[in-house]
Amino acid sequence: MPPEYTQFWFRIAFTIILLGLASLPFQEPGSSGFVAGVLAVIIGAVFMAIIVWIVKKSQ
């Protein structure tokens, strides 16, 4: 996989995690916004783990 593609997807995953974490302090625990923020962080972390796994596997 070309490094440009992996760098692009890594940035997307990092942005998802960063935006999810940035929204959490402003949400009330138990609200739908809080749940959406936590899910965004989890999905972003899983996405980033998959990207790292693919890069390590290809090297």
N, CA and C atoms as an extended XYZ file, in Angstrom:
177
Properties=species:S:1:pos:R:3:atomname:S:1:resname:S:1:resid:I:1 pbc="F F F"
N         0.844       -1.167        0.000 N   MET     1
C         0.000        0.000        0.000 CA  MET     1
C         0.897        1.240        0.000 C   MET     1
N         0.629        2.198       -0.877 N   PRO     2
C         1.471        3.397       -0.934 CA  PRO     2
C         1.412        4.193        0.376 C   PRO     2
N         2.521        4.803        0.763 N   PRO     3
C         2.548        5.554        2.029 CA  PRO     3
C         1.562        6.724        2.052 C   PRO     3
N         1.267        7.286        0.897 N   GLU     4
C         0.324        8.410        0.866 CA  GLU     4
C        -1.077        7.975        1.303 C   GLU     4
N        -1.466        6.772        0.894 N   TYR     5
C        -2.785        6.261        1.271 CA  TYR     5
C        -2.862        5.987        2.766 C   TYR     5
N        -1.836        5.342        3.290 N   THR     6
C        -1.864        5.034        4.718 CA  THR     6
C        -1.807        6.301        5.557 C   THR     6
N        -1.034        7.287        5.105 N   GLN     7
C        -0.965        8.556        5.833 CA  GLN     7
C        -2.324        9.259        5.813 C   GLN     7
N        -3.008        9.218        4.680 N   PHE     8
C        -4.329        9.827        4.563 CA  PHE     8
C        -5.317        9.178        5.530 C   PHE     8
N        -5.378        7.843        5.530 N   TRP     9
C        -6.324        7.151        6.397 CA  TRP     9
C        -5.951        7.279        7.866 C   TRP     9
N        -4.649        7.362        8.165 N   PHE    10
C        -4.212        7.585        9.533 CA  PHE    10
C        -4.685        8.956       10.020 C   PHE    10
N        -4.587        9.958        9.156 N   ARG    11
C        -5.068       11.303        9.527 CA  ARG    11
C        -6.571       11.323        9.743 C   ARG    11
N        -7.314       10.602        8.919 N   ILE    12
C        -8.768       10.532        9.090 CA  ILE    12
C        -9.102        9.899       10.444 C   ILE    12
N        -8.444        8.786       10.769 N   ALA    13
C        -8.699        8.110       12.049 CA  ALA    13
C        -8.334        9.014       13.220 C   ALA    13
N        -7.204        9.711       13.115 N   PHE    14
C        -6.784       10.612       14.189 CA  PHE    14
C        -7.783       11.754       14.357 C   PHE    14
N        -8.306       12.272       13.259 N   THR    15
C        -9.289       13.352       13.323 CA  THR    15
C       -10.574       12.874       13.995 C   THR    15
N       -11.015       11.668       13.669 N   ILE    16
C       -12.222       11.116       14.301 CA  ILE    16
C       -12.024       11.007       15.813 C   ILE    16
N       -10.871       10.490       16.224 N   ILE    17
C       -10.583       10.356       17.657 CA  ILE    17
C       -10.512       11.726       18.325 C   ILE    17
N        -9.800       12.649       17.702 N   LEU    18
C        -9.625       13.978       18.283 CA  LEU    18
C       -10.954       14.714       18.432 C   LEU    18
N       -11.795       14.669       17.409 N   LEU    19
C       -13.091       15.348       17.498 CA  LEU    19
C       -14.013       14.684       18.512 C   LEU    19
N       -13.952       13.353       18.607 N   GLY    20
C       -14.757       12.664       19.609 CA  GLY    20
C       -14.336       13.032       21.022 C   GLY    20
N       -13.012       13.087       21.247 N   LEU    21
C       -12.509       13.461       22.576 CA  LEU    21
C       -12.783       14.932       22.893 C   LEU    21
N       -12.719       15.783       21.880 N   ALA    22
C       -12.946       17.209       22.110 CA  ALA    22
C       -14.395       17.508       22.494 C   ALA    22
N       -15.323       16.700       22.018 N   SER    23
C       -16.728       16.958       22.318 CA  SER    23
C       -17.167       16.401       23.677 C   SER    23
N       -16.435       15.435       24.213 N   LEU    24
C       -16.872       14.777       25.450 CA  LEU    24
C       -16.997       15.702       26.665 C   LEU    24
N       -16.066       16.642       26.903 N   PRO    25
C       -16.227       17.483       28.096 CA  PRO    25
C       -17.476       18.361       28.083 C   PRO    25
N       -18.047       18.581       26.923 N   PHE    26
C       -19.208       19.457       26.808 CA  PHE    26
C       -20.529       18.697       26.801 C   PHE    26
N       -20.461       17.383       26.917 N   GLN    27
C       -21.665       16.562       26.897 CA  GLN    27
C       -21.979       16.067       28.307 C   GLN    27
N       -23.251       15.936       28.569 N   GLU    28
C       -23.688       15.406       29.850 CA  GLU    28
C       -23.586       13.877       29.816 C   GLU    28
N       -22.952       13.273       30.821 N   PRO    29
C       -22.857       11.806       30.805 CA  PRO    29
C       -24.247       11.167       30.736 C   PRO    29
N       -24.383       10.209       29.857 N   GLY    30
C       -25.664        9.533       29.672 CA  GLY    30
C       -26.501       10.111       28.565 C   GLY    30
N       -26.117       11.276       28.049 N   SER    31
C       -26.880       11.871       26.958 CA  SER    31
C       -26.495       11.215       25.638 C   SER    31
N       -27.315       11.456       24.626 N   SER    32
C       -27.030       10.855       23.321 CA  SER    32
C       -25.759       11.435       22.710 C   SER    32
N       -25.470       12.691       22.976 N   GLY    33
C       -24.234       13.290       22.475 CA  GLY    33
C       -22.995       12.666       23.098 C   GLY    33
N       -23.084       12.338       24.368 N   PHE    34
C       -21.971       11.679       25.053 CA  PHE    34
C       -21.738       10.285       24.478 C   PHE    34
N       -22.819        9.563       24.257 N   VAL    35
C       -22.708        8.215       23.688 CA  VAL    35
C       -22.115        8.289       22.285 C   VAL    35
N       -22.547        9.264       21.496 N   ALA    36
C       -22.006        9.427       20.145 CA  ALA    36
C       -20.518        9.761       20.191 C   ALA    36
N       -20.111       10.588       21.141 N   GLY    37
C       -18.694       10.917       21.283 CA  GLY    37
C       -17.846        9.716       21.666 C   GLY    37
N       -18.347        8.920       22.603 N   VAL    38
C       -17.618        7.713       23.024 CA  VAL    38
C       -17.533        6.725       21.865 C   VAL    38
N       -18.626        6.559       21.132 N   LEU    39
C       -18.605        5.657       19.984 CA  LEU    39
C       -17.634        6.145       18.910 C   LEU    39
N       -17.567        7.452       18.700 N   ALA    40
C       -16.629        7.998       17.719 CA  ALA    40
C       -15.186        7.691       18.125 C   ALA    40
N       -14.877        7.831       19.401 N   VAL    41
C       -13.525        7.534       19.880 CA  VAL    41
C       -13.215        6.045       19.708 C   VAL    41
N       -14.169        5.196       20.045 N   ILE    42
C       -13.947        3.747       19.917 CA  ILE    42
C       -13.770        3.348       18.453 C   ILE    42
N       -14.631        3.848       17.587 N   ILE    43
C       -14.541        3.522       16.162 CA  ILE    43
C       -13.241        4.054       15.574 C   ILE    43
N       -12.863        5.271       15.953 N   GLY    44
C       -11.601        5.826       15.474 CA  GLY    44
C       -10.401        5.021       15.940 C   GLY    44
N       -10.436        4.554       17.187 N   ALA    45
C        -9.324        3.757       17.716 CA  ALA    45
C        -9.230        2.407       17.013 C   ALA    45
N       -10.360        1.780       16.759 N   VAL    46
C       -10.361        0.502       16.038 CA  VAL    46
C        -9.866        0.711       14.616 C   VAL    46
N       -10.320        1.777       13.984 N   PHE    47
C        -9.899        2.103       12.625 CA  PHE    47
C        -8.389        2.330       12.575 C   PHE    47
N        -7.857        3.054       13.546 N   MET    48
C        -6.423        3.306       13.587 CA  MET    48
C        -5.646        2.013       13.842 C   MET    48
N        -6.164        1.155       14.698 N   ALA    49
C        -5.499       -0.124       14.959 CA  ALA    49
C        -5.452       -0.974       13.693 C   ALA    49
N        -6.518       -0.954       12.912 N   ILE    50
C        -6.529       -1.701       11.653 CA  ILE    50
C        -5.507       -1.131       10.678 C   ILE    50
N        -5.411        0.183       10.608 N   ILE    51
C        -4.432        0.812        9.712 CA  ILE    51
C        -3.018        0.439       10.132 C   ILE    51
N        -2.724        0.506       11.419 N   VAL    52
C        -1.393        0.140       11.909 CA  VAL    52
C        -1.103       -1.322       11.612 C   VAL    52
N        -2.091       -2.186       11.790 N   TRP    53
C        -1.909       -3.607       11.511 CA  TRP    53
C        -1.608       -3.842       10.029 C   TRP    53
N        -2.317       -3.154        9.148 N   ILE    54
C        -2.093       -3.305        7.709 CA  ILE    54
C        -0.689       -2.823        7.336 C   ILE    54
N        -0.264       -1.700        7.899 N   VAL    55
C         1.072       -1.173        7.587 CA  VAL    55
C         2.146       -2.131        8.073 C   VAL    55
N         2.015       -2.632        9.291 N   LYS    56
C         3.020       -3.558        9.824 CA  LYS    56
C         3.027       -4.872        9.036 C   LYS    56
N         1.868       -5.310        8.601 N   LYS    57
C         1.784       -6.552        7.838 CA  LYS    57
C         2.446       -6.398        6.460 C   LYS    57
N         2.336       -5.223        5.867 N   SER    58
C         2.872       -5.018        4.523 CA  SER    58
C         4.381       -4.791        4.515 C   SER    58
N         4.970       -4.541        5.666 N   GLN    59
C         6.420       -4.291        5.707 CA  GLN    59
C         7.216       -5.540        5.916 C   GLN    59
